[in-house]
Amino acid sequence: MAIRLPGIPHIKRSLRRSLSNKENSTVVPKGHIAVYVGENEKRRFVVPISYLTHPSFQDLLNQAEEEFGFNHPMGGLTIPCNEDSFIELTSQLIVS
């Protein structure tokens, strides 16, 4: 039995995951930052830079610093958590 949350599809759409084609892989809108999320397979998300000021997101950044330092394997900011946890956290930031 699944639990349906009516806002989740909207939240997933608001997290602008980049398309896999090369044309869109480097496009980041003004006021946003690209982050790579995942434990094994990294997925790219484009999130508003305003997230950087939220304490919950800063906790993720601290984890990234502890795990990777300033050497991120994807060439961009890599967040060491699973994708579902990241979506859940950012969905709380959207509501706030």
C-alpha positions as CSV (number, residue, x, y, z in Angstrom):
1,M,0.0,0.0,0.0
2,A,1.5,3.3,-1.0
3,I,0.9,6.6,0.7
4,R,0.0,9.4,-1.7
5,L,1.2,12.9,-1.1
6,P,-0.6,15.4,-3.4
7,G,2.3,17.9,-3.5
8,I,5.1,15.5,-4.4
9,P,4.7,15.6,-8.2
10,H,4.8,19.4,-8.1
11,I,7.9,19.3,-5.9
12,K,9.7,16.9,-8.2
13,R,8.9,19.2,-11.2
14,S,10.2,22.2,-9.3
15,L,13.6,20.6,-8.8
16,R,14.9,21.1,-12.2
17,R,16.8,18.0,-13.1
18,S,18.8,18.5,-16.2
19,L,18.2,16.5,-19.3
20,S,20.9,14.1,-20.3
21,N,21.6,15.6,-23.7
22,K,24.7,17.7,-24.1
23,E,22.9,20.9,-25.0
24,N,21.1,21.2,-21.7
25,S,23.8,19.5,-19.5
26,T,25.6,22.8,-18.8
27,V,22.7,25.2,-18.6
28,V,22.1,26.5,-15.2
29,P,19.6,29.4,-14.9
30,K,20.6,32.6,-13.1
31,G,20.1,32.3,-9.4
32,H,20.5,28.5,-9.4
33,I,23.3,26.0,-8.7
34,A,23.9,22.5,-10.1
35,V,24.4,19.7,-7.5
36,Y,25.1,16.0,-8.0
37,V,23.1,13.7,-5.7
38,G,23.3,10.0,-5.1
39,E,25.3,7.3,-3.3
40,N,26.3,5.3,-6.4
41,E,24.7,6.8,-9.5
42,K,24.9,10.6,-9.3
43,R,22.0,12.6,-10.7
44,R,22.2,16.3,-11.5
45,F,19.7,18.7,-9.9
46,V,19.5,22.4,-10.4
47,V,18.3,24.2,-7.2
48,P,17.9,27.8,-6.2
49,I,20.9,29.4,-4.5
50,S,18.6,30.5,-1.7
51,Y,18.8,26.8,-0.5
52,L,22.4,27.5,0.5
53,T,21.2,29.6,3.5
54,H,18.9,26.9,5.0
55,P,20.4,25.0,8.0
56,S,19.2,21.7,6.6
57,F,20.9,22.2,3.3
58,Q,24.0,23.5,5.1
59,D,24.1,20.2,6.9
60,L,24.3,18.4,3.6
61,L,27.1,20.8,2.5
62,N,29.0,19.9,5.6
63,Q,28.6,16.2,4.9
64,A,29.9,16.9,1.4
65,E,32.9,18.7,2.8
66,E,33.7,15.9,5.2
67,E,33.5,13.2,2.5
68,F,35.0,15.0,-0.5
69,G,36.8,18.1,0.8
70,F,37.2,20.4,-2.2
71,N,37.8,17.5,-4.7
72,H,34.4,16.6,-6.0
73,P,34.5,13.6,-8.4
74,M,31.8,14.9,-10.7
75,G,33.5,18.2,-11.2
76,G,30.7,20.0,-9.4
77,L,29.1,20.1,-6.0
78,T,28.4,16.5,-5.0
79,I,26.0,15.8,-2.2
80,P,26.5,12.4,-0.5
81,C,22.9,11.3,0.2
82,N,20.4,9.2,-1.7
83,E,18.1,10.9,-4.2
84,D,14.9,10.3,-2.2
85,S,16.3,12.0,0.9
86,F,17.5,15.0,-1.1
87,I,14.0,15.4,-2.7
88,E,12.4,15.1,0.7
89,L,14.7,17.7,2.2
90,T,14.3,20.2,-0.7
91,S,10.5,19.7,-0.7
92,Q,10.5,21.0,2.9
93,L,12.6,24.0,1.8
94,I,10.0,24.8,-0.9
95,V,7.2,24.7,1.6
96,S,9.0,27.0,4.1
